[in-house]
Amino acid sequence: MPLASTATSFDGGLYTWITELAQRSPAALDSTIRVWSDYGLALFALLMLASWWRSRSAGPARTAMALCTPLVVVAAYIVNDLVKSVFHEQRPCQTLHVVTVEACPALGDWSFPSNHAAIAAAAAVAIWLTDRRLGALAVPAALLMAASRVWIGVHYPHDVLIGLVTGALVAWPLTVAARRCAPAVVRLRESPLRPLVATR
């Protein structure tokens, strides 16, 4: 059975219910969610910067994890995009007769799994492993990012769920492995680049 047909029978009803709820919601709410969905990934970039900045006063392992976080997120995106290229699931707004908050992406812009959800989850997990305080902001933000993609109509619920799982599963071991770069951070702390990896 084609993936699009399986998706429609699996959670197409939930997707339709959510998009219809969005249509009945205040325009201001829809606009806020759309802006968050389109531009909210910038928050994770800011949190990664904050994580690096705060890690400078911590041990070299934590600093190494913070410095590697952008690479971890890129790795998660690549893995997720490879999965997306295998399944070729059309966007639900292309296969179901619904009115959506966001304009529907063109045919061939595949839906499963969600890149936004994968990126957000990878960033959130890496940040949480590096800095629990910032992670307490990043994790719920990742969940809100995933939910927003369904609300605006560009993804099925299972698209964002698997995107979150993919991002988290890639980010966790890579972030833990980044601790092995601690000796390189120690060497940097003894070089002219010390201000990048230490507070003094």
N, C-alpha and C positions, 0 to 999 in steps of 0.2 A: 504493500500500500504506500503511495507517495506520502512523504513526510507532511506536506501541507494538509492532506486529508486526515492523517492521524492527529495532527495538532488541533484541527477544527473539532474533531470528535472528542479530544481529550480535555481541552480547557477553553475551547472557543466560546462556550456559553459564559464562562467566567469573564473572559475578555470582553464579550459583548455587554455584559452587565456593567462592568467597570466603565467602558466608554460611554454607555448610555447615562450612567451616573454623572460622568464628567460633563455631558451635555446639559444636564439639569442643574449643575452647580453654578455659583456666581462666576461671572466672567473674570473678576479679579483673581479668584482662586485658580482658575484655569491658566490665566496669564502667568501667575507666580510659579505654578508647577512647570509650565512650559519653559520659562526662563531658567529655572533650576535644572531641568532636564537637559537643556541645550548647553548651558554654560557652567553647571555645577562642578564639573570635573576640575575647574580652576581652583576650587577650594582644596582639593587633594594635593595640588601642586604647592599651595601655600602651606598646608600641613606638613608636607615633606620638607619644605624649607625650614619650618619651625622645628621639626624633628632633628634636622642636621644642626641647626643653631644650638639647640638645647644639649645635643649630644657632645658638644665640644668640651663641656665641663664634666663629662662622664668618662667611663673607661674606654679604652681603644676598641673593644669589641662592639660596644654600642655605637660608637662613631662609625665603625666600618659598616654596620647594618644600615645606619641612616644614609651613608654615602651611596650604598648599593641599592637603595629603595627605587630610584628611577629606573635602574636597569631591570630590577625585578618586575616592575610594572610593564616595561616594554616586552619582557619575556612572556608575561601573562597575556598581553595583547596578541602577540604572535601565535601563541598556542591556541587562543580562542579563535583567531581569524582562520587558522588552519582547520579547526573543527567546522567553522562556518562554511568554508569552501567545500567541505565534504558533503554536507547535508543539503545545501541549497533550498532552504525553506523560505518560501515567499512571505512577505510581511502580511500580518493578519488583515491590515487595512486594504490589501490587494485582493484577498480571497473572501472576505466577509463583507456584507453590505452594511457598513456602519459609517457614521459621521464622526470624525476624530478631531481632537484639539489641534494636533500638528498635521501639516500637510503630509500625505503618505509618500514615503520614499518610492523611487522608481522601481519598476520590475527589474529583478536581478540584483537588487540591493538586499542581500539575504538577511534573514531575521534571527536564525538560531545558530549559536547562542548570542546574547546581547554583548557587544563590545563595551558599551558603557558600564554595564553591570560588572563585567570581568575586570575592567580597569579600576573601577571604584573598589571592588572587593580586594584586589591585589594590593592597592595602595593602603586600604584600611588595615589589612592583616599585617603588612610590613611595618606600618606606623605603630600598630598596637604592640607588636613584638619588640619594637625599639623604644617606645615611649607610651606607657599605659595612659597617662593623662591625655595626650593627644589622640591616642587610640580610642578613648571614650567618646571623642567627637567624630572620629573618622568612621567607626563601625556603624553607628546609626545613620550617618550621612550616606554611606554606601547602600544601606537598605532603602533609604528614601530615594536615592538615585534610581535603584532598580524599580521601585514602585512607580516612580514618575514616568518611566518608559512605557509602562502599560497604560497609565492614566491618559497620556497624550495620544495613545493609539498605535504606536509603532512596533510594539512587541506583544506576543502572547506572554502570560504569566510564566510558562515553563522556559521561555527564552531567557528571562532575567534570572530565574532560579538557577538554571544550569550555568549561566554566565557568572553568577556569584560563586558557585561551587568551583568552577574552573579557575577563576581568579585566585580564590583562596588556596586551592590545592597546589597551584604553581608557586604562589608567593611564600607559603609557609616554609617549605624546605629550602628554597633559595635564600630567604632572609636568614634562616638559622645557619646555613652554610656560609653566609657572608661574614660570620664571626671569625672565620679562618683568615680573613684579611686584616685582623688586628695587628700583626707584626708590621704590615705596611703602614698602618696609621701611626704606630710607635716611631717608625723611621721618619715619617712626615713631621711628627712633633719635635724631631731633632734637626729639622731643616728650616730654610727660610719660609717654607709654606706653613709653618706652625700655626699662624692665626686661623687657618682654614679648619684645623682639627683640634684646636685647644684654645682655651680662653686666655691663657697667659703662659 
